[in-house]
Amino acid sequence: MLDCDEVMERLYHYLDRELSEAELAEVRAHLDACPPCRERFTFEQNVLRRVGKCARQLSAPPSLVEKVRRMCDQ
């Protein structure tokens, strides 16, 4: 089983579902058994949800969107 430091190293990857199924299961098992890590996970999950909600309400100016597209094409 993973320890707290290992779970914290993987937390954002876990939140973004960027881990393998086995790694997801390991982190989930630790979070189920460790209240301090679960509390940190819940906090970070709420921050990401709030940022996502706020970001959907904002839009970039068309000039910025075009500049980013040009930079990506290079």
C-alpha positions in Angstrom: 0.0 0.0 0.0 1.2 3.5 -0.8 2.2 5.9 2.0 1.0 9.4 2.4 4.0 11.0 0.6 3.5 8.7 -2.4 -0.2 9.5 -2.5 0.4 13.2 -2.4 3.0 12.9 -5.3 0.2 11.2 -7.3 -2.7 13.3 -6.2 -3.1 15.6 -9.2 -2.6 12.7 -11.6 -5.3 10.9 -9.7 -7.6 13.9 -9.9 -7.0 14.1 -13.6 -7.4 10.4 -14.1 -3.9 10.1 -15.6 -2.9 7.0 -13.6 -3.2 3.4 -14.7 -6.2 1.4 -13.3 -3.8 -0.3 -10.8 -2.4 3.1 -9.6 -5.9 4.6 -9.3 -7.0 1.7 -7.2 -3.9 2.0 -4.9 -4.5 5.7 -4.4 -8.2 5.2 -3.8 -7.5 2.5 -1.2 -5.1 4.8 0.6 -7.6 7.7 0.6 -10.3 5.4 1.9 -8.1 4.4 4.9 -6.4 7.8 5.6 -8.5 10.7 6.8 -5.8 13.3 6.5 -5.1 12.4 2.9 -8.8 12.1 2.1 -9.2 15.7 3.5 -6.4 17.0 1.3 -7.9 15.2 -1.7 -11.4 16.7 -1.0 -9.9 20.2 -0.7 -7.9 19.9 -4.0 -10.9 18.3 -5.8 -13.1 21.3 -4.6 -10.5 23.8 -5.8 -10.3 22.2 -9.2 -14.1 22.1 -9.5 -14.3 25.8 -8.6 -11.6 26.8 -11.0 -13.3 24.8 -13.7 -16.6 26.4 -13.0 -15.1 29.9 -13.0 -13.1 29.3 -16.2 -16.2 28.2 -18.1 -17.8 31.6 -17.3 -14.9 33.5 -18.7 -13.8 33.9 -22.3 -10.6 35.1 -23.8 -10.6 38.0 -26.1 -10.6 37.0 -29.8 -7.1 38.6 -30.3 -5.6 36.4 -27.6 -7.3 33.2 -29.0 -5.8 34.0 -32.4 -2.4 34.7 -31.0 -2.4 31.3 -29.1 -3.5 29.5 -32.3 -0.7 31.1 -34.3 1.8 30.1 -31.6 0.6 26.5 -31.7 0.9 26.3 -35.5 4.6 27.1 -35.3 
